[in-house]
Amino acid sequence: MRQDDFDRGLVQRRAVLGHEWVERSTANATAFTAQWQDFITRTAWHAVWGREGLDTETRRLLAMTSTLALGRLEEFEMHVHAALAAGMSEVALQDMLQMVALYAGVPAANTGFRITAAALKAAGRPSPPAPLTPTLRERSFHTFSQPQTHVVLQGPESGTPVVLCHALGLDLSMWSQVAGRLAASGHPVLRYDLQGHGESELAGSPSIDDLVEDAARVVQEWNRGPVVFVGLSLGGMVAQGLAIRHPRLVRALVLSNTVATYPPQAREGFLARAGQVREGGMAAIIDAAMQRYLSTQFQSQEPAATLQLRELLLRCPPAGYAACCETLAGVDWTDGLSNIRVPTWVVSGASDLAAPPALQQALAQGIGPSARHTVLASAHLPTLEAPEAFSAGLEAFLAECV
């Protein structure tokens, strides 16, 4: 039997608002409201929401903007919950609320932020603390030197300075919780975006030497060295190079989920991945990247955190990702490891396929007596899968470095 416009509208309505909400509205119809429910299902949900000119997410954003601007808070809240259930990102919601502030006024946006924050919490996606107190507030800058590098500072003026360097395809936001915790415990913290990632410029095809010199520039412009340099994955390769090439800038190292060099098959994989991204963008490699970065168990148990990481990877500029894949294919610090004489904490993930613990044990052995090796219950990102163990271990290591 063919569907009529009511049936088609009902399909669209369920897709946008969810089955439970729609069933409640239609099942509770009375002789007084049934005609109205039939009317809005045919007109609003089939004739308008069913048009092809706008995609569904854009229509969701327009619906939330309109209902909030008009003070229809019950409908606004309904659409927020539905958008979150459909996987809408926090960034999209933030941008929508800022547009409301611009065109409908700050009070409306304030109300929208309050309702949306509560909806995020109810959806199991609570936003982590980000206090605006003087020592904890994030202060964002770009370097004076070229290529311009985006940095964020937190923490007091005194204390052991810490620099955080992120993984391939991510940006400085991957360190948000770690940086906030370190700043709260009295450490000045700098984190920065690698070339072609986040808000940092990409200068051609950077070699690992170029990325090491970027790190040296950042530390020198901060004028706080020697620092404890914490690098994860690609950031860990930068950390090794900095300690080898600029030892006076480094007082201690944390090398997380990284290696001194990759075996030939992995190098070929990085080059192939660069080609895939240049041709098809980040979407071409996103599924494989997620499998490398997070364990299957974590992805199933923490869907909200998994979605946030996926969105962060998809936002990475393809040119920057591809260039740094080629950088990784050419890194080999093996011969210089014995020149690293500062205290070094090597951190592995037990289920890390990208940097297996055996390779990291070899890294620690190459550095020698100043290095110790710890294996955490995670894949490639212990900062996400084992945040408490990683942060507690980092704070204990820092206490030894004072």
C-alpha positions as CSV (number, residue, x, y, z in Angstrom):
1,M,0.0,0.0,0.0
2,R,1.3,3.4,-0.9
3,Q,2.1,6.0,1.8
4,D,0.1,9.2,2.0
5,D,1.6,12.5,3.0
6,F,0.8,11.8,6.7
7,D,2.8,8.6,6.6
8,R,5.7,10.3,4.8
9,G,5.7,13.2,7.3
10,L,5.6,10.7,10.2
11,V,8.8,9.0,8.9
12,Q,10.5,12.4,8.7
13,R,9.2,13.4,12.1
14,R,10.6,10.3,13.7
15,A,13.9,10.7,12.0
16,V,14.3,14.2,13.4
17,L,12.7,14.0,16.8
18,G,13.0,10.3,17.7
19,H,10.5,7.5,17.8
20,E,9.6,7.9,21.5
21,W,8.7,11.6,21.2
22,V,6.6,11.2,18.1
23,E,4.7,8.1,19.4
24,R,3.8,10.0,22.5
25,S,2.5,12.9,20.5
26,T,0.4,10.8,18.1
27,A,-0.8,8.2,20.6
28,N,-2.0,10.9,23.0
29,A,-4.0,12.7,20.3
30,T,-7.7,13.3,21.1
31,A,-10.7,14.2,19.1
32,F,-9.8,17.8,19.8
33,T,-6.0,17.6,18.8
34,A,-6.0,14.8,16.2
35,Q,-6.7,17.0,13.2
36,W,-3.9,19.4,14.3
37,Q,-1.4,16.5,14.6
38,D,-2.5,15.3,11.2
39,F,-2.0,18.9,9.8
40,I,1.5,19.5,11.2
41,T,2.7,16.1,10.2
42,R,1.5,16.6,6.6
43,T,2.6,20.2,6.2
44,A,5.6,20.9,8.6
45,W,7.1,17.5,8.5
46,H,6.4,16.3,5.0
47,A,5.9,19.5,2.9
48,V,8.7,21.6,4.6
49,W,11.2,19.2,6.4
50,G,10.9,16.8,3.5
51,R,12.2,19.4,0.9
52,E,15.6,18.7,-0.7
53,G,17.1,22.2,-0.6
54,L,18.7,21.9,2.9
55,D,20.3,19.0,4.6
56,T,18.8,17.7,7.9
57,E,21.5,19.2,10.2
58,T,21.1,22.7,8.7
59,R,17.3,22.4,9.3
60,R,17.9,21.3,12.9
61,L,20.1,24.4,13.4
62,L,17.5,26.7,11.9
63,A,14.8,25.1,14.0
64,M,16.9,25.6,17.2
65,T,17.8,29.2,16.3
66,S,14.2,30.1,15.5
67,T,12.6,28.6,18.6
68,L,15.2,30.0,20.9
69,A,15.0,33.5,19.4
70,L,11.2,33.4,19.8
71,G,11.4,32.2,23.3
72,R,9.8,28.8,22.5
73,L,12.0,27.1,25.0
74,E,10.2,23.8,25.3
75,E,10.5,23.3,21.5
76,F,14.1,24.5,21.6
77,E,15.0,21.9,24.3
78,M,13.2,19.2,22.3
79,H,15.2,19.9,19.2
80,V,18.5,20.1,21.2
81,H,17.9,16.6,22.7
82,A,17.0,15.3,19.2
83,A,20.1,16.9,17.7
84,L,22.4,15.4,20.3
85,A,20.8,12.0,19.8
86,A,21.6,12.3,16.1
87,G,25.2,13.0,16.9
88,M,25.4,16.8,16.3
89,S,28.8,18.2,17.5
90,E,29.2,20.6,20.4
91,V,31.0,22.9,18.0
92,A,27.9,23.2,15.8
93,L,25.8,23.9,18.8
94,Q,28.2,26.5,20.1
95,D,28.3,28.2,16.8
96,M,24.5,28.2,16.6
97,L,24.2,29.8,20.0
98,Q,26.7,32.5,19.2
99,M,24.7,33.3,16.1
100,V,21.6,33.6,18.3
101,A,23.6,36.0,20.6
102,L,24.5,38.1,17.5
103,Y,21.1,38.4,16.0
104,A,18.6,37.7,18.8
105,G,20.5,39.0,21.8
106,V,22.7,37.8,24.6
107,P,19.9,36.9,27.1
108,A,18.5,34.4,24.6
109,A,21.9,32.9,24.0
110,N,22.6,32.6,27.8
111,T,19.3,30.7,28.2
112,G,20.3,28.5,25.2
113,F,23.7,27.7,26.6
114,R,22.1,26.7,30.0
115,I,19.5,24.4,28.3
116,T,22.1,22.9,26.0
117,A,24.6,22.3,28.8
118,A,22.0,20.4,30.7
119,A,21.0,18.4,27.6
120,L,24.7,17.5,27.0
121,K,25.0,16.2,30.6
122,A,21.8,14.2,30.2
123,A,23.1,12.7,27.0
124,G,26.3,11.5,28.8
125,R,28.4,14.2,27.2
126,P,29.1,16.6,30.1
127,S,31.5,19.4,29.2
128,P,34.7,19.2,31.3
129,P,35.6,22.1,33.7
130,A,37.3,25.1,32.1
131,P,37.5,27.8,34.9
132,L,38.3,31.4,33.9
133,T,40.3,32.1,37.1
134,P,43.6,33.8,36.4
135,T,45.8,30.7,36.6
136,L,43.4,28.3,34.9
137,R,42.1,30.5,32.1
138,E,43.3,29.5,28.6
139,R,45.3,32.3,27.0
140,S,45.6,31.9,23.2
141,F,48.5,33.4,21.1
142,H,50.4,33.0,17.9
143,T,54.2,33.1,17.7
144,F,55.9,36.2,16.2
145,S,58.3,34.0,14.3
146,Q,57.4,32.1,11.1
147,P,55.7,29.9,10.4
148,Q,53.2,31.2,12.9
149,T,52.4,28.7,15.5
150,H,49.2,28.7,17.7
151,V,49.9,28.3,21.4
152,V,47.7,28.2,24.5
153,L,49.1,29.1,28.0
154,Q,47.6,28.1,31.3
155,G,48.9,28.1,34.9
156,P,50.9,30.4,37.3
157,E,54.0,32.3,36.5
158,S,56.2,30.2,38.7
159,G,56.6,26.4,38.9
160,T,58.1,23.7,36.6
161,P,57.2,24.6,33.0
162,V,55.5,22.0,30.9
163,V,55.1,21.8,27.1
164,L,52.5,19.5,25.5
165,C,52.8,18.4,21.9
166,H,49.9,16.5,20.2
167,A,49.4,13.5,18.0
168,L,49.0,13.3,14.2
169,G,45.6,14.6,13.0
170,L,44.7,16.2,16.3
171,D,45.4,19.6,17.8
172,L,46.3,21.2,21.2
173,S,42.7,20.6,22.4
174,M,43.6,16.9,23.0
175,W,45.5,18.1,26.0
176,S,42.7,20.2,27.6
177,Q,42.0,18.0,30.6
178,V,45.7,17.3,31.2
179,A,46.7,21.0,30.9
180,G,43.9,22.1,33.2
181,R,44.9,19.6,35.9
182,L,48.6,20.6,35.6
183,A,47.8,24.3,35.8
184,A,45.6,23.7,38.9
185,S,48.5,21.9,40.6
186,G,50.8,24.8,40.1
187,H,52.6,24.2,36.7
188,P,52.8,26.8,33.9
189,V,51.7,24.9,30.8
190,L,52.1,25.6,27.1
191,R,50.5,23.5,24.4
192,Y,50.7,24.2,20.7
193,D,49.4,23.1,17.3
194,L,51.9,21.4,15.0
195,Q,52.4,22.7,11.5
196,G,49.3,22.3,9.4
197,H,47.1,21.3,12.4
198,G,44.6,23.4,14.3
199,E,45.4,27.1,13.9
200,S,49.1,26.7,13.0
201,E,50.4,27.5,9.5
202,L,51.8,24.9,7.2
203,A,55.1,25.8,5.5
204,G,55.4,23.5,2.5
205,S,56.4,19.9,3.4
206,P,58.0,20.0,6.8
207,S,60.7,17.5,7.8
208,I,61.0,16.3,11.4
209,D,63.9,18.8,11.7
210,D,61.5,21.6,10.8
211,L,59.0,20.4,13.5
212,V,61.9,20.2,16.0
213,E,62.9,23.8,15.2
214,D,59.3,24.9,15.6
215,A,59.3,23.4,19.1
216,A,62.6,25.1,19.9
217,R,61.1,28.5,18.7
218,V,58.1,28.0,20.9
219,V,60.1,27.3,24.0
220,Q,62.5,30.1,23.3
221,E,59.7,32.7,22.7
222,W,58.0,31.5,25.9
223,N,61.4,32.2,27.7
224,R,60.6,29.5,30.3
225,G,63.1,26.8,29.5
226,P,64.4,24.3,30.3
227,V,61.0,22.6,30.1
228,V,59.5,19.2,30.7
229,F,58.4,18.4,27.1
230,V,55.5,15.9,26.8
231,G,54.9,14.5,23.4
232,L,52.4,11.9,22.2
233,S,52.8,10.0,18.9
234,L,54.1,12.5,16.4
235,G,54.6,14.9,19.3
236,G,56.8,12.3,21.0
237,M,59.1,12.2,17.9
238,V,59.3,15.9,18.1
239,A,60.2,15.6,21.8
240,Q,63.1,13.2,21.0
241,G,64.5,15.5,18.4
242,L,64.3,18.5,20.7
243,A,66.2,16.7,23.4
244,I,68.8,15.6,20.9
245,R,69.2,18.8,19.0
246,H,68.5,21.4,21.8
247,P,69.4,19.7,25.1
248,R,69.6,23.0,27.0
249,L,65.9,23.6,26.4
250,V,64.8,20.3,28.0
251,R,64.9,19.3,31.7
252,A,62.8,16.1,31.3
253,L,60.9,14.2,28.6
254,V,57.6,12.3,28.5
255,L,57.5,10.1,25.4
256,S,54.0,8.7,25.0
257,N,52.9,6.1,22.4
258,T,55.8,7.0,20.1
259,V,58.8,5.4,18.6
260,A,62.3,6.4,17.5
261,T,61.6,5.1,13.9
262,Y,58.9,3.1,12.2
263,P,59.5,-0.2,10.4
264,P,59.5,-0.2,6.6
265,Q,55.9,-1.4,6.3
266,A,54.6,1.3,8.6
267,R,56.6,4.0,6.6
268,E,55.0,2.8,3.4
269,G,51.6,3.0,5.1
270,F,52.1,6.6,6.1
271,L,53.0,7.5,2.5
272,A,49.9,5.7,1.2
273,R,47.8,7.4,3.8
274,A,49.1,10.8,2.6
275,G,48.0,10.1,-0.9
276,Q,44.5,8.9,0.3
277,V,44.0,12.2,2.2
278,R,45.2,14.4,-0.6
279,E,42.7,12.7,-2.9
280,G,39.7,12.1,-0.6
281,G,40.2,14.4,2.4
282,M,40.1,13.2,6.0
283,A,36.9,11.1,5.4
284,A,39.0,8.8,3.3
285,I,41.0,7.5,6.3
286,I,38.8,8.3,9.3
287,D,37.6,4.8,10.1
288,A,41.1,3.3,10.0
289,A,42.4,6.2,12.1
290,M,39.8,5.6,14.8
291,Q,40.7,1.9,15.0
292,R,44.3,2.8,15.5
293,Y,43.7,5.5,18.1
294,L,41.0,3.9,20.3
295,S,40.4,0.3,21.4
296,T,37.2,-1.3,20.3
297,Q,36.0,-1.7,23.9
298,F,36.4,2.0,24.6
299,Q,34.6,3.0,21.4
300,S,31.6,0.8,22.4
301,Q,31.6,2.0,26.1
302,E,32.3,5.7,25.5
303,P,30.4,6.7,22.3
304,A,30.3,10.4,23.2
305,A,34.1,10.7,23.6
306,T,34.6,8.5,20.5
307,L,32.4,10.9,18.5
308,Q,34.3,14.0,19.7
309,L,37.6,12.4,18.7
310,R,36.2,11.5,15.3
311,E,35.0,15.1,14.8
312,L,38.4,16.4,15.8
313,L,40.2,14.2,13.3
314,L,37.7,15.2,10.5
315,R,38.5,18.9,11.2
316,C,42.2,18.4,10.6
317,P,43.3,20.2,7.4
318,P,44.0,17.5,4.9
319,A,47.2,19.2,3.6
320,G,48.6,19.3,7.1
321,Y,47.7,15.7,7.9
322,A,49.2,14.5,4.6
323,A,52.4,16.5,5.0
324,C,53.0,15.2,8.5
325,C,52.3,11.6,7.4
326,E,55.2,12.1,5.0
327,T,57.2,13.5,7.9
328,L,56.6,10.4,10.0
329,A,57.8,8.2,7.2
330,G,61.2,9.8,7.3
331,V,61.9,9.9,11.0
332,D,64.8,8.0,12.6
333,W,66.2,9.1,15.9
334,T,67.7,5.7,16.7
335,D,71.4,6.8,16.5
336,G,70.8,9.8,18.7
337,L,68.8,8.2,21.6
338,S,71.9,7.6,23.7
339,N,72.5,11.4,23.7
340,I,69.2,11.9,25.7
341,R,70.4,12.1,29.3
342,V,67.5,13.9,31.0
343,P,64.9,11.9,33.0
344,T,62.5,10.3,30.6
345,W,59.1,8.6,31.1
346,V,58.2,6.3,28.2
347,V,54.4,5.5,28.2
348,S,52.8,2.7,26.2
349,G,49.3,1.6,25.6
350,A,48.8,-2.1,26.1
351,S,46.7,-2.4,23.0
352,D,48.4,0.2,20.9
353,L,48.7,-1.0,17.3
354,A,50.4,2.1,16.1
355,A,53.2,2.1,18.6
356,P,53.3,-1.3,20.3
357,P,54.8,-1.6,23.7
358,A,57.7,-3.7,22.4
359,L,58.9,-0.8,20.2
360,Q,58.6,1.6,23.1
361,Q,60.6,-0.7,25.4
362,A,63.3,-0.6,22.7
363,L,63.0,3.2,22.8
364,A,63.5,3.3,26.5
365,Q,66.5,0.9,26.3
366,G,68.0,3.0,23.5
367,I,67.9,6.1,25.8
368,G,69.5,4.1,28.7
369,P,69.3,4.4,32.5
370,S,67.6,7.8,32.5
371,A,64.5,6.3,31.0
372,R,61.7,4.2,32.5
373,H,58.8,2.5,30.8
374,T,55.2,2.2,31.8
375,V,52.4,0.3,30.1
376,L,48.8,1.7,30.6
377,A,45.5,0.1,29.7
378,S,44.7,1.9,26.5
379,A,45.3,1.9,22.8
380,H,47.1,4.9,21.1
381,L,45.6,7.7,23.3
382,P,46.0,7.0,27.0
383,T,45.1,10.6,27.6
384,L,41.6,9.7,26.5
385,E,41.3,6.0,27.5
386,A,43.3,6.1,30.8
387,P,43.2,9.8,31.7
388,E,43.5,9.3,35.5
389,A,46.4,6.9,35.2
390,F,48.2,9.1,32.7
391,S,47.7,12.3,34.6
392,A,48.6,10.8,38.0
393,G,51.8,9.2,36.5
394,L,52.7,12.6,34.8
395,E,52.2,14.5,38.1
396,A,54.4,12.0,40.0
397,F,57.1,12.2,37.3
398,L,57.0,16.0,37.4
399,A,57.4,16.0,41.2
400,E,60.7,14.1,40.7
401,C,61.9,16.7,38.1
402,V,61.6,19.7,40.4
